Each structure stands twice: as structure tokens, then as C-alpha cells.
Amino acid sequence: MSELIVENQGAVRLLRLNRPEKHNALNTALTTGLLEALQQSDRDASVRAVVLTGNGKSFCAGADTSEFSGLTMEQPQAVLSRADLTTDLHLVFSRMAKPVVAAVHGNALGGGAGLALACDLAVMADDVRFGYPELRHGIVAAVVMANLVRQVGRKHAFELVAMAEPIDGARALELGIANRTLPAGQVLDAAMSMATRLAGWEPAAMGLTKRAFHRAADLGLAEALGVGRDANVIMRGFRQGAAR
């Protein structure tokens, strides 16, 4: 059984995490497969948007802790390689030109919450369990913190990682973590509908919109305005080319 199912529905590529018996926990194989699938989707000209979801009862319950026993500082290269893999996965979303929509239901915990947050848009079930329970297990919500603090601000981000209590869809919507909340059975269809709309835009314009957005989000005002200026100049080329 493939741990990641890849389907094309028109110009939208649907990626399904497929370890339902483990609540789609991210082992090395699934993490590697997802990273490669996202990179390949970005290279594929026939794909204009991506939807990420999980099969079974959960979106993703985070890292597969059963692998942790083999990752000790007695094997430093293995530890570093896994940390690099996790970092690369959470970074790839913002580096892709194609927009990615998360369809989130059931559990989205730890690294799974981080995956949902890394996507450009997120549709969540109203009864979702979204959170960072790492401290309950004596570990740290490490890599996932970077996106979290950027998107929800310091106080709310620290509450999520320090209190280790999951939130539901309504609270996720309040915090700006979710774009839409719906009954669980409607989440995937809504995410596909959003992705289909995104896929309908001119690809170069959509890609530039996303690149400029992520650059501007991490810059001061003057530098961010410079990014917008550059995008404005490039955009003139789109319009001129379309008129020919």
C-alpha cells in the first residue's frame, strides 16, 4: 500500500497521506514521499494547484514517534538528516509557485498541525483537533514554531505550544489558522473548490503573486514595498504579452 496517494482532478493535484491506521503519522518514508510529490507538482506544468489531505480519521497526527528510538546522538548523521528532511518539508510550501490548500479533519497535531499551517490556505472541520501536544510527551514543538509564530503572533503561538491543548475549528478560524470551517464531510469538497478556482488563474501571475506574498511577509515595510514594485513591473510584461 502506498503511503501517499497522488490523484489528478483536472489541473488540481490531490495528495492524500495514506497511513490511516497510524492517523497518517509522518515516518521518514512518508515525509520523503510528500516532499518529493510537492516538488514534482511544482515542476509539472499540467498542475496549477495542490490539495493536501489525509485518508481515514485524521489529517495527520504528527511525527511517527516509533522512529525516535533509533534517532539518538549516538547516530548524529541520522539525527541531522531527519531534522533536515522535516525542515525541508515545511519550507517547500512557501517556495512553490503553485498554491497549496489543506483539507483538514480529525487530528492535526504537532507536525500535522505544522503541515496544515504551512499550506497557503486551510479548510478545517469544525470538530478538528488542532494543536501542539509535544510538551505532554516531554519533547519540543521545534520546527513547526517558525510558521506558527509568523501566522498567529507571539501570545497565541506561545499558548498553543506551552499549554499543549488542542483547539477546534471555530478557534482556528478566530486565530487565522483556518480560512473556512465546515462539517467534516464537506471539507475536502470545499478545499477542491478553492483549489480549482486558484488553478483557473494565469499560472505566471499566480506564481508571482505567491512569491511576492511570501517575500513581503518577512520583510520590513520599505523592503516589502520594493517587492511589490518589482512584481508590478513584471506584471506589465504579462499584460503586454497577453495583448499580442
C-alpha positions in Angstrom: 0.0 0.0 0.0 1.4 3.4 -1.0 1.8 5.8 2.0 1.0 8.7 -0.3 -1.8 8.6 -2.9 -1.5 11.1 -5.8 -4.5 11.9 -7.9 -5.1 14.5 -10.7 -8.5 16.1 -10.9 -8.2 18.5 -13.9 -5.5 21.0 -13.1 -5.6 20.2 -9.3 -3.4 17.6 -7.8 -4.7 15.9 -4.8 -2.2 14.4 -2.3 -3.6 12.0 0.3 -1.5 10.9 3.2 -2.3 7.2 3.5 -1.3 5.7 6.8 -4.8 5.7 8.3 -4.0 3.1 10.8 -1.4 5.4 12.2 -3.5 8.6 11.8 -1.1 9.5 8.9 1.8 10.0 11.3 4.9 11.1 9.4 7.6 8.5 9.3 10.7 9.0 7.1 9.2 7.3 4.1 6.0 9.4 4.1 7.9 12.6 4.8 10.3 12.0 1.9 7.4 11.0 -0.4 5.4 14.1 0.4 8.4 16.4 -0.1 9.1 14.8 -3.4 5.5 14.9 -4.5 5.2 18.6 -3.7 8.4 19.4 -5.6 7.3 17.3 -8.6 3.9 19.0 -8.6 5.6 22.4 -8.7 7.6 21.3 -11.7 4.6 19.8 -13.6 3.1 22.4 -16.0 -0.2 20.5 -16.0 -0.7 21.1 -12.3 -1.9 24.5 -11.3 -2.9 23.9 -7.6 -2.5 21.3 -5.0 -4.8 20.0 -2.2 -3.3 18.1 0.7 -5.4 15.9 2.9 -5.3 12.6 4.9 -7.1 9.3 4.5 -9.0 7.9 7.4 -10.0 9.6 10.6 -7.2 12.2 10.7 -5.4 14.7 8.6 -2.0 14.0 10.3 -1.1 13.2 13.9 2.4 14.5 13.6 5.7 12.7 13.6 5.8 8.9 14.0 7.4 8.6 17.4 8.1 4.9 16.9 11.1 6.0 14.8 12.5 8.2 17.6 14.2 5.3 19.4 16.6 4.9 16.5 17.4 8.6 16.4 19.9 9.3 19.1 23.0 11.4 19.3 25.0 8.2 19.0 23.9 8.4 15.4 24.4 12.1 14.7 24.1 11.9 10.9 20.8 10.1 11.2 19.5 12.8 13.6 20.7 15.6 11.4 19.3 14.0 8.2 15.8 13.6 9.8 15.9 17.2 11.1 16.9 18.5 7.7 14.1 16.5 6.0 11.5 17.9 8.3 12.8 21.4 7.8 12.8 21.0 4.0 9.2 19.7 4.0 7.9 22.7 6.0 9.9 25.1 3.8 8.8 23.8 0.4 5.3 25.1 0.6 6.4 28.8 0.6 9.0 28.1 -2.1 6.5 26.5 -4.5 4.9 28.7 -7.2 1.7 26.6 -7.1 -0.8 27.3 -4.3 -1.5 24.5 -1.8 -4.8 24.1 0.1 -5.1 21.9 3.2 -8.3 19.9 3.8 -8.0 19.2 7.5 -10.2 16.8 9.5 -9.8 14.8 12.7 -6.4 15.2 14.3 -3.9 17.7 13.1 -1.3 17.6 15.8 2.3 18.5 16.2 3.9 18.1 12.8 0.5 17.6 11.3 -0.6 21.0 12.6 2.6 22.4 11.1 1.7 20.9 7.7 -1.7 22.5 7.7 -0.3 25.8 8.7 2.4 25.6 6.0 -0.2 25.4 3.3 -1.3 28.6 1.7 -5.0 28.1 2.6 -6.7 25.8 5.0 -10.2 24.4 5.2 -10.9 22.7 8.5 -13.6 20.6 10.0 -15.5 22.3 12.8 -14.6 19.4 15.1 -10.9 19.3 14.2 -8.4 18.7 17.0 -5.6 21.1 16.0 -2.6 21.6 18.3 0.8 21.0 19.6 0.9 18.3 22.3 4.7 17.9 22.3 5.3 19.1 25.9 2.9 16.4 27.1 5.4 13.9 25.8 8.5 15.7 27.1 9.6 16.9 23.7 9.5 20.3 21.9 7.4 21.7 19.1 10.5 22.8 17.3 10.4 23.2 13.5 6.7 23.9 13.5 7.2 27.0 15.6 8.6 29.1 12.8 5.4 29.2 10.8 3.2 29.3 13.9 4.6 32.5 15.4 4.6 34.2 12.0 0.9 33.5 11.4 -0.8 33.9 14.8 1.5 36.2 16.7 3.6 35.6 19.8 1.0 35.3 22.6 -1.3 32.9 20.8 1.5 30.9 19.4 3.1 30.5 22.8 -0.2 29.5 24.3 -0.6 26.8 21.7 2.8 25.2 22.3 3.1 25.9 26.0 -0.4 24.8 27.1 -0.4 21.8 24.7 -4.2 21.9 24.4 -5.9 21.3 21.1 -8.3 23.8 19.6 -11.4 23.2 17.4 -12.3 24.7 14.1 -14.0 27.8 15.5 -10.9 28.8 17.5 -8.7 28.0 14.5 -10.8 30.4 12.4 -10.6 33.1 15.1 -6.8 32.8 15.2 -6.5 33.0 11.4 -5.2 29.4 11.2 -8.2 28.3 9.1 -9.8 30.1 6.1 -13.0 28.2 6.3 -14.6 25.8 8.8 -17.2 23.3 7.8 -18.7 19.9 8.9 -16.0 17.2 8.3 -17.9 15.7 5.4 -17.7 18.9 3.4 -14.1 19.8 4.0 -12.5 18.1 1.0 -15.0 19.3 -1.5 -14.6 22.9 -0.3 -10.8 22.6 -0.5 -11.1 21.2 -4.0 -13.4 24.0 -5.0 -10.9 26.6 -3.7 -8.0 24.9 -5.5 -10.0 24.7 -8.7 -10.6 28.5 -8.6 -6.9 29.1 -7.9 -6.0 26.8 -10.8 -8.0 28.9 -13.1 -5.7 32.0 -12.9 -2.9 32.6 -15.3 0.0 30.5 -14.0 2.7 33.1 -14.2 0.5 35.7 -12.4 -0.4 33.2 -9.7 3.2 32.1 -9.2 4.4 35.7 -8.9 1.6 36.6 -6.5 2.7 33.7 -4.2 6.4 34.5 -4.4 5.8 38.2 -3.8 3.5 37.5 -0.9 5.9 35.2 0.9 8.8 37.6 0.3 6.8 40.6 1.5 5.5 38.8 4.6 9.0 38.5 6.1 10.4 42.0 5.3 10.2 45.5 6.7 7.8 48.0 5.1 10.3 49.6 2.7 11.7 46.3 1.6 8.2 44.8 1.2 7.1 47.8 -0.9 10.2 47.1 -3.1 9.0 43.6 -3.6 5.6 44.9 -4.7 7.2 47.4 -7.0 9.3 44.7 -8.7 6.2 42.5 -9.1 4.3 45.4 -10.6 7.0 45.9 -13.2 7.0 42.2 -14.1 3.2 42.2 -14.2 3.2 44.8 -17.0 5.0 42.1 -19.1 2.1 39.7 -18.5 -0.4 42.2 -19.8 1.7 43.2 -22.8 2.3 39.6 -23.7 -1.5 38.9 -23.5 -2.2 41.8 -25.8 -0.1 40.4 -28.6 
